[in-house]
Amino acid sequence: MTKRALKRVAREGAFDAGQFGDDSKIRRLPVGTGWSPMGGHAQEERDQGYLKTIKPKSEGQKALMDAIDSKNLVMALGPAGTGKTYIAIAKAVEALEAGKVGRIVLSRPAVEAGESIGYLPGDMEDKLAPYLRPLYDALSDRLSMKRVKALIAEGLIEIAPVGYMRGRTLNNAFVVIDEAQNCTYVQLKMLLTRLGWHSTMVVTGDPQQSDLLPTLSGLGDISEKLEAVGNISVVRLADRDIVRHPLVAEMLSVI
C-alpha cells in the first residue's frame, strides 16, 4: 500500500467497496471523524449569509417579516442596526428566487452624510457607486458577488438613485427604498406612487438620523399619515431590536 493510500485509510478508515454499490464514481465522505457539513455548529448559529432563509432575532424583526409577507407596502422605521435594510433585501432575494416577482428594484437617495465629498470621477455608475455601496453589501450577503453582477447585467436587479424614479411604474417587482429619512415629503410621495401591479414595496429609514434639515425630511410625516391606511403596514423598530454590537444600543439610548 502506498504512502498516500495509508494516509487516506488513517483519515477515512478502511476501504469498503460495499458502500459504493454499482456506481464507482461516488466517493464516500469521511466516516467516524466527526466531520459535519454544519461545521460542528447548530443551524441557528451559522452565518446568515449562507442560509436560504433568515430568522428574526427580535419581536420587532418578526413583525417586520410578517408585514412584508402580508402587505404590498411596508414602512420599516427604526434606529441603526435593527436589520431594516438587510431583512428587506433578503425578502426581495427570496421573492425573486421563488419566482414571486420578476425583478428587484433598489433605490437610495444620493445624499452625503453631513459633509460634501466633492466631484467624483467616472461615468454615472462610478459617481453613484459610493452611495449605493450599502445595497451591494447587503446583496452580496445573500448572493455571491458573481451572481449579483450577473443578475444586474440581466436586468433582474436594478439599483438606482431616487432622482431617476419619477415617471416609472414598477410592475411585478420587489422595490426597496433605503435611507428614506433623506428623502423629502415630495420625493417620498413620488416614490410611493411608483408601486404597480403584483409588486411589493418596503421603505426603510430612521427619522432620527436624517442628513437633511429636520423640516425637509418627509419620512416621519408620511409614515404617520399612512398608519391610518389599513392595507399599509408601518413597523416601528426600537433599541431592543438592534442586532449590531451591544454598544450600538447603549450609545443610541444616551445620544
C-alpha positions as CSV (number, residue, x, y, z in Angstrom):
1,M,0.0,0.0,0.0
2,T,1.4,3.4,-1.0
3,K,2.0,6.2,1.5
4,R,-0.9,8.2,0.0
5,A,-3.2,5.2,0.4
6,L,-2.1,4.7,4.0
7,K,-2.8,8.4,4.8
8,R,-6.3,8.1,3.3
9,V,-7.0,5.0,5.4
10,A,-5.8,6.7,8.5
11,R,-8.0,9.7,7.7
12,E,-11.2,8.0,6.4
13,G,-11.0,4.4,7.7
14,A,-10.7,1.2,5.9
15,F,-12.0,0.9,2.3
16,D,-15.3,-0.8,2.0
17,A,-16.4,-1.4,-1.6
18,G,-19.9,-2.2,-0.5
19,Q,-20.6,1.4,0.3
20,F,-20.4,2.3,-3.3
21,G,-22.9,-0.1,-4.9
22,D,-22.8,-0.2,-8.6
23,D,-21.7,3.4,-9.1
24,S,-17.9,3.6,-8.8
25,K,-17.8,7.3,-9.4
26,I,-19.2,8.1,-5.9
27,R,-16.5,8.7,-3.2
28,R,-17.6,8.3,0.4
29,L,-17.3,11.0,3.0
30,P,-15.0,10.5,5.9
31,V,-16.5,8.1,8.4
32,G,-16.1,8.4,12.2
33,T,-14.0,11.5,12.1
34,G,-16.7,13.8,13.5
35,W,-16.9,15.9,10.3
36,S,-20.1,17.6,9.5
37,P,-21.2,20.0,6.7
38,M,-22.6,22.1,9.5
39,G,-19.1,22.8,10.7
40,G,-19.8,21.5,14.2
41,H,-22.3,24.2,15.0
42,A,-26.1,24.2,15.2
43,Q,-28.2,25.6,12.3
44,E,-29.2,28.7,14.2
45,E,-25.5,29.6,14.9
46,R,-24.4,29.6,11.3
47,D,-23.6,32.8,9.4
48,Q,-26.9,34.0,7.9
49,G,-25.1,34.9,4.7
50,Y,-25.0,31.2,3.8
51,L,-28.7,30.5,4.7
52,K,-31.5,30.5,2.1
53,T,-33.9,32.0,4.7
54,I,-33.3,34.3,7.6
55,K,-34.8,34.1,11.1
56,P,-36.0,37.1,13.2
57,K,-33.8,37.8,16.2
58,S,-36.4,40.0,17.9
59,E,-40.1,40.6,18.1
60,G,-39.7,43.7,16.0
61,Q,-37.9,41.9,13.3
62,K,-40.6,39.2,13.3
63,A,-43.3,41.8,13.0
64,L,-41.4,43.3,10.0
65,M,-41.0,40.0,8.2
66,D,-44.7,39.1,8.8
67,A,-45.7,42.5,7.4
68,I,-43.6,42.1,4.3
69,D,-45.2,38.6,3.7
70,S,-48.8,40.0,4.1
71,K,-48.7,43.6,2.8
72,N,-47.8,45.2,-0.5
73,L,-46.5,48.4,1.1
74,V,-44.4,48.3,4.3
75,M,-42.7,51.2,6.1
76,A,-39.9,50.0,8.3
77,L,-38.8,52.7,10.8
78,G,-36.2,52.3,13.4
79,P,-32.7,53.1,14.7
80,A,-29.4,51.9,13.1
81,G,-28.6,48.2,13.4
82,T,-32.2,46.9,13.6
83,G,-31.8,45.0,10.3
84,K,-34.3,47.0,8.3
85,T,-32.3,47.1,5.0
86,Y,-31.0,43.5,5.5
87,I,-34.4,42.0,6.0
88,A,-35.9,43.9,3.2
89,I,-33.2,42.8,0.7
90,A,-33.3,39.3,2.0
91,K,-37.0,39.1,1.4
92,A,-36.5,40.6,-2.0
93,V,-34.0,38.0,-3.0
94,E,-36.2,35.3,-1.5
95,A,-39.2,36.5,-3.7
96,L,-37.0,36.7,-6.8
97,E,-35.7,33.2,-6.4
98,A,-39.2,31.8,-5.7
99,G,-40.5,33.4,-8.8
100,K,-42.9,35.6,-7.0
101,V,-41.5,38.8,-8.7
102,G,-39.7,39.3,-11.9
103,R,-37.1,41.8,-10.7
104,I,-35.7,43.6,-7.7
105,V,-35.5,47.5,-7.7
106,L,-33.4,49.1,-5.1
107,S,-33.3,52.9,-4.6
108,R,-31.5,55.2,-2.3
109,P,-31.1,59.0,-2.2
110,A,-27.6,60.2,-3.1
111,V,-27.1,62.4,0.0
112,E,-23.7,62.8,1.7
113,A,-23.6,62.1,5.5
114,G,-23.1,65.6,6.7
115,E,-20.1,66.6,4.5
116,S,-19.5,67.2,0.9
117,I,-17.1,64.8,-0.8
118,G,-16.8,66.9,-3.9
119,Y,-16.9,65.8,-7.5
120,L,-16.4,62.1,-8.2
121,P,-14.6,60.8,-11.3
122,G,-16.1,58.4,-13.9
123,D,-19.4,57.9,-15.6
124,M,-22.8,57.9,-13.8
125,E,-22.4,54.4,-12.3
126,D,-19.0,55.3,-10.9
127,K,-20.4,58.5,-9.4
128,L,-23.3,56.7,-7.7
129,A,-21.3,53.7,-6.5
130,P,-20.3,55.1,-3.1
131,Y,-23.9,56.0,-2.3
132,L,-25.2,52.6,-3.3
133,R,-22.4,50.5,-1.7
134,P,-24.6,49.5,1.3
135,L,-27.1,47.9,-1.0
136,Y,-24.4,45.9,-2.8
137,D,-23.1,44.8,0.6
138,A,-26.5,43.5,1.7
139,L,-27.0,41.8,-1.7
140,S,-23.6,40.1,-1.5
141,D,-24.5,38.7,1.9
142,R,-27.5,36.9,0.3
143,L,-25.9,36.0,-3.0
144,S,-22.4,35.7,-4.3
145,M,-21.0,38.8,-5.9
146,K,-20.6,37.0,-9.2
147,R,-24.3,36.2,-9.1
148,V,-25.2,39.7,-8.1
149,K,-23.3,41.1,-11.1
150,A,-24.9,38.6,-13.4
151,L,-28.4,39.5,-12.2
152,I,-27.7,43.2,-12.6
153,A,-26.4,42.6,-16.1
154,E,-29.6,40.7,-16.9
155,G,-31.7,43.5,-15.5
156,L,-33.2,41.3,-12.8
157,I,-31.7,43.5,-10.1
158,E,-31.7,47.3,-10.7
159,I,-30.1,49.7,-8.3
160,A,-31.0,53.3,-9.0
161,P,-30.9,56.7,-7.2
162,V,-34.2,58.3,-6.2
163,G,-33.7,61.0,-8.8
164,Y,-34.3,58.6,-11.7
165,M,-37.6,57.0,-10.3
166,R,-40.0,59.7,-11.4
167,G,-42.5,58.7,-14.2
168,R,-42.0,55.0,-13.7
169,T,-44.5,52.2,-12.9
170,L,-42.9,49.3,-11.2
171,N,-45.0,46.2,-12.0
172,N,-44.1,42.6,-10.9
173,A,-41.2,43.9,-8.8
174,F,-39.9,43.9,-5.2
175,V,-39.0,47.5,-4.5
176,V,-36.8,48.6,-1.6
177,I,-36.4,52.3,-0.8
178,D,-33.4,52.6,1.6
179,E,-32.4,55.6,3.8
180,A,-35.8,57.1,3.2
181,Q,-35.1,59.7,6.0
182,N,-33.0,61.5,3.5
183,C,-36.0,62.0,1.1
184,T,-38.2,65.0,1.2
185,Y,-42.0,64.7,1.5
186,V,-42.4,65.3,-2.2
187,Q,-39.8,62.7,-3.1
188,L,-41.4,60.0,-0.9
189,K,-44.8,60.8,-2.3
190,M,-43.4,60.3,-5.8
191,L,-41.7,57.0,-4.8
192,L,-44.7,55.5,-3.1
193,T,-46.9,56.2,-6.1
194,R,-44.5,54.1,-8.3
195,L,-46.0,50.9,-7.0
196,G,-47.5,48.8,-9.7
197,W,-49.4,45.5,-10.0
198,H,-48.1,42.4,-8.4
199,S,-45.4,44.4,-6.6
200,T,-44.2,44.8,-3.0
201,M,-42.5,48.0,-1.7
202,V,-40.5,48.3,1.5
203,V,-39.5,51.7,2.7
204,T,-36.7,51.8,5.3
205,G,-35.3,54.6,7.3
206,D,-34.6,56.2,10.7
207,P,-36.4,59.5,11.2
208,Q,-34.0,60.4,14.0
209,Q,-30.9,60.1,11.7
210,S,-31.6,62.3,8.8
211,D,-28.8,64.1,6.9
212,L,-31.3,66.7,5.8
213,L,-32.6,69.6,7.8
214,P,-35.3,68.4,10.2
215,T,-38.0,70.4,8.3
216,L,-37.0,68.8,5.0
217,S,-37.2,65.1,5.8
218,G,-40.7,63.8,5.0
219,L,-40.4,60.2,6.4
220,G,-41.9,61.0,9.8
221,D,-44.9,62.9,8.4
222,I,-45.7,60.4,5.7
223,S,-45.4,57.4,8.0
224,E,-47.9,59.0,10.5
225,K,-50.4,59.6,7.7
226,L,-50.1,56.1,6.3
227,E,-50.6,54.4,9.6
228,A,-54.3,55.1,9.1
229,V,-54.4,53.1,5.9
230,G,-55.4,49.5,6.7
231,N,-53.6,47.9,3.7
232,I,-50.3,49.5,4.6
233,S,-48.1,48.3,7.5
234,V,-45.9,50.8,9.4
235,V,-43.5,48.8,11.6
236,R,-41.6,50.7,14.2
237,L,-38.4,49.0,15.5
238,A,-36.8,50.0,18.8
239,D,-33.5,49.9,20.6
240,R,-34.3,46.3,21.8
241,D,-34.3,45.2,18.1
242,I,-30.7,46.3,17.4
243,V,-28.6,43.3,16.4
244,R,-25.3,45.0,15.9
245,H,-22.7,45.3,18.6
246,P,-24.4,45.8,22.1
247,L,-22.6,49.1,22.3
248,V,-24.8,50.5,19.5
249,A,-27.9,50.0,21.6
250,E,-26.2,51.5,24.6
251,M,-25.0,54.6,22.6
252,L,-28.4,55.2,21.0
253,S,-30.0,55.2,24.4
254,V,-27.9,58.2,25.6
255,I,-27.1,60.2,22.5
